[in-house]
Amino acid sequence: MKRTVGWVVVALFAVALLDGCVVPVIGAAAVGTGVVATDRRSVGIQLEDSKIESRVNSALIDTIPKGAMNADVTSYNRKVLLAGEVKTAEQRALAEQVAAKVENVRQVVNELTVGDLATLGDRTDDTILSGKVKATLLEADGVPTGVVKTTVNRGVVYLLGKVTPAEGEAAAKAASRVSGVRRVVKLFDLITDQDVEQIKKNQASESANSPKSEPPK
């Protein structure tokens, strides 16, 4: 029991540190993600991804009957991942169509499965596993902090981010070694080492040009 509680704490702590939160479509309010300084997306894209998750979430709630879908919506660089379950194949196809029509969505990856919806126990297991994966990635060699966004559904780990091929492989290998992980799916936007350096320069410039808050008097 103590070990399980410990991993729950790790899960919550890791979710707070990293930006890879997922949004349950049915039965919970949409949860936005904060801006992460180490993220390779611009501040504007980070905020837009959060808005996209909320818009897709709302569109699915308005379209799919209550109790017929249990899905996580994750957006990275305007690429939307749908992971979870729906009752019918028609609803699976409809969910993808609805998400694709949402403003500023450039791509939809439909990983929804047809069948029984996940139970509370299933989702709790995924939350704990997500925390373990995030904690592992924080310590993994070759995986810069904050550049990989994760979603876990039914023991399947989805990895998103702007990474080099080497960073992507390192992240996938680290995640695959976590106990309880059934499969790892890489949905990265691959970039070069030169791209990484340019992103760092852009972020430094953006930080230097951002308004500085006045110290309290």
C-alpha positions as CSV (number, residue, x, y, z in Angstrom):
1,M,0.0,0.0,0.0
2,K,2.8,2.4,0.9
3,R,4.5,1.8,-2.4
4,T,1.3,2.5,-4.4
5,V,0.8,5.8,-2.5
6,G,4.4,6.7,-3.1
7,W,4.0,6.3,-6.9
8,V,0.8,8.4,-6.7
9,V,2.9,11.2,-5.2
10,V,5.5,10.7,-7.8
11,A,2.8,10.9,-10.5
12,L,1.4,14.1,-9.2
13,F,4.8,15.7,-8.7
14,A,6.0,14.8,-12.2
15,V,2.8,16.0,-13.8
16,A,3.3,19.3,-12.0
17,L,6.9,19.5,-13.3
18,L,6.3,18.6,-16.9
19,D,3.7,19.8,-19.4
20,G,2.4,16.5,-20.7
21,C,-1.0,16.6,-19.1
22,V,-3.9,15.0,-20.8
23,V,-7.6,16.0,-20.8
24,P,-10.4,13.5,-20.2
25,V,-13.1,14.2,-22.7
26,I,-16.1,13.0,-20.8
27,G,-16.7,13.4,-17.1
28,A,-14.1,16.1,-16.2
29,A,-13.3,19.7,-17.0
30,A,-10.7,20.6,-19.5
31,V,-7.3,21.3,-17.9
32,G,-5.0,23.7,-19.6
33,T,-1.2,23.5,-19.5
34,G,1.1,26.2,-18.4
35,V,4.0,27.6,-20.3
36,V,7.3,25.7,-19.8
37,A,10.5,27.5,-20.3
38,T,12.4,24.5,-21.4
39,D,9.8,23.5,-24.0
40,R,11.1,23.9,-27.6
41,R,7.7,25.3,-28.8
42,S,7.4,29.1,-28.7
43,V,5.3,30.5,-25.9
44,G,2.6,31.3,-28.4
45,I,2.4,27.7,-29.7
46,Q,2.4,26.4,-26.1
47,L,-0.6,28.6,-25.3
48,E,-2.3,27.7,-28.6
49,D,-1.9,23.9,-28.0
50,S,-3.6,24.4,-24.6
51,K,-6.5,26.2,-26.4
52,I,-6.7,23.5,-29.0
53,E,-7.0,20.8,-26.3
54,S,-9.9,22.8,-24.8
55,R,-11.6,23.4,-28.2
56,V,-11.3,19.7,-29.2
57,N,-12.5,18.6,-25.8
58,S,-15.6,20.8,-26.1
59,A,-16.3,19.8,-29.7
60,L,-16.2,16.1,-28.8
61,I,-18.5,16.6,-25.8
62,D,-21.0,18.4,-28.0
63,T,-20.9,15.6,-30.6
64,I,-20.4,12.2,-29.0
65,P,-23.2,11.0,-26.7
66,K,-22.4,11.1,-23.0
67,G,-21.1,7.7,-21.8
68,A,-20.0,6.6,-25.3
69,M,-16.4,8.0,-25.2
70,N,-13.6,8.1,-22.7
71,A,-10.7,9.9,-24.4
72,D,-7.6,11.9,-23.7
73,V,-6.9,14.9,-26.0
74,T,-3.3,16.0,-26.3
75,S,-2.0,18.7,-28.6
76,Y,1.7,19.3,-29.4
77,N,2.7,21.9,-32.0
78,R,-0.9,21.7,-33.3
79,K,-0.8,17.9,-33.7
80,V,-3.7,16.4,-31.9
81,L,-3.6,12.9,-30.3
82,L,-6.8,11.2,-29.5
83,A,-6.3,8.2,-27.1
84,G,-8.9,6.2,-25.3
85,E,-12.1,4.3,-26.1
86,V,-15.4,4.8,-28.0
87,K,-18.4,2.5,-28.2
88,T,-18.6,2.2,-32.0
89,A,-16.4,2.4,-35.1
90,E,-18.7,5.2,-36.4
91,Q,-18.0,7.2,-33.2
92,R,-14.3,6.7,-33.7
93,A,-14.4,8.1,-37.2
94,L,-16.6,10.9,-36.1
95,A,-14.3,11.9,-33.3
96,E,-11.4,12.2,-35.8
97,Q,-13.5,14.3,-38.2
98,V,-14.6,16.6,-35.4
99,A,-11.0,17.1,-34.1
100,A,-9.7,17.8,-37.6
101,K,-12.2,20.6,-38.1
102,V,-11.2,22.5,-34.9
103,E,-9.4,25.8,-35.5
104,N,-5.6,25.6,-36.0
105,V,-5.4,21.8,-35.8
106,R,-2.8,20.7,-38.4
107,Q,-3.0,16.9,-37.9
108,V,-5.0,14.3,-35.9
109,V,-3.5,11.0,-34.7
110,N,-6.4,8.8,-33.9
111,E,-5.5,6.1,-31.4
112,L,-9.0,5.6,-30.1
113,T,-10.1,1.9,-29.8
114,V,-13.6,0.5,-30.1
115,G,-14.8,-1.4,-27.1
116,D,-15.5,-1.1,-23.4
117,L,-14.6,2.2,-21.7
118,A,-11.7,2.3,-19.3
119,T,-12.7,1.9,-15.6
120,L,-11.7,4.3,-12.8
121,G,-9.1,1.6,-11.8
122,D,-7.7,1.6,-15.4
123,R,-7.3,5.4,-15.4
124,T,-5.8,5.4,-11.9
125,D,-3.2,2.8,-13.1
126,D,-2.4,5.1,-16.1
127,T,-2.0,8.1,-13.8
128,I,0.5,6.2,-11.7
129,L,2.3,4.8,-14.7
130,S,2.4,8.3,-16.3
131,G,4.1,9.6,-13.2
132,K,6.7,6.8,-13.3
133,V,7.4,7.5,-17.0
134,K,7.8,11.3,-16.4
135,A,10.1,10.7,-13.5
136,T,12.2,8.3,-15.6
137,L,12.5,10.8,-18.4
138,L,13.6,13.5,-16.0
139,E,16.6,11.3,-15.2
140,A,17.2,9.7,-18.6
141,D,20.5,10.4,-20.3
142,G,20.2,12.2,-23.6
143,V,16.7,13.5,-23.0
144,P,16.7,17.2,-22.2
145,T,14.2,18.3,-19.5
146,G,10.9,19.5,-20.7
147,V,11.1,18.7,-24.4
148,V,9.0,15.5,-24.4
149,K,5.3,15.5,-23.7
150,T,3.7,12.2,-22.6
151,T,0.3,10.6,-22.6
152,V,-0.5,7.2,-21.1
153,N,-3.6,5.2,-22.0
154,R,-4.2,1.6,-21.1
155,G,-0.5,1.2,-20.5
156,V,0.5,2.5,-23.9
157,V,2.9,5.5,-23.7
158,Y,2.6,8.2,-26.4
159,L,5.6,10.5,-26.8
160,L,5.4,13.9,-28.5
161,G,7.9,16.7,-28.9
162,K,10.4,18.5,-31.1
163,V,13.5,16.3,-30.7
164,T,16.5,15.1,-32.6
165,P,16.4,11.4,-33.7
166,A,18.9,10.5,-30.9
167,E,16.8,12.3,-28.3
168,G,13.7,10.5,-29.5
169,E,15.3,7.1,-29.3
170,A,16.7,7.8,-25.8
171,A,13.3,8.9,-24.6
172,A,11.5,5.8,-26.2
173,K,14.1,3.4,-24.7
174,A,13.8,5.0,-21.2
175,A,10.0,4.9,-21.3
176,S,9.9,1.3,-22.6
177,R,11.9,0.1,-19.6
178,V,9.4,1.4,-17.0
179,S,7.5,-1.5,-15.4
180,G,3.9,-1.6,-16.6
181,V,4.5,0.0,-20.0
182,R,2.9,-2.2,-22.7
183,R,4.0,-0.2,-25.7
184,V,5.7,3.0,-26.6
185,V,4.4,5.1,-29.6
186,K,6.7,7.9,-31.0
187,L,4.9,10.8,-32.4
188,F,7.8,13.2,-32.5
189,D,8.5,16.1,-34.8
190,L,12.1,15.4,-35.7
191,I,14.6,18.2,-35.9
192,T,18.3,18.6,-36.4
193,D,21.1,19.7,-34.0
194,Q,21.2,22.9,-35.9
195,D,17.5,23.4,-35.4
196,V,18.0,22.9,-31.6
197,E,20.7,25.6,-31.6
198,Q,18.4,28.0,-33.5
199,I,15.5,27.3,-31.1
200,K,17.8,28.1,-28.1
201,K,18.8,31.4,-29.8
202,N,15.2,32.3,-30.4
203,Q,14.2,31.5,-26.9
204,A,17.1,33.6,-25.5
205,S,16.0,36.5,-27.7
206,E,12.4,36.1,-26.7
207,S,13.3,36.1,-23.0
208,A,15.5,39.1,-23.4
209,N,12.8,41.1,-25.2
210,S,10.0,40.1,-22.8
211,P,8.7,42.8,-20.4
212,K,10.4,42.7,-17.0
213,S,8.2,43.1,-14.0
214,E,9.0,45.9,-11.7
215,P,10.3,45.0,-8.2
216,P,7.9,45.7,-5.4
217,K,8.4,49.1,-3.7
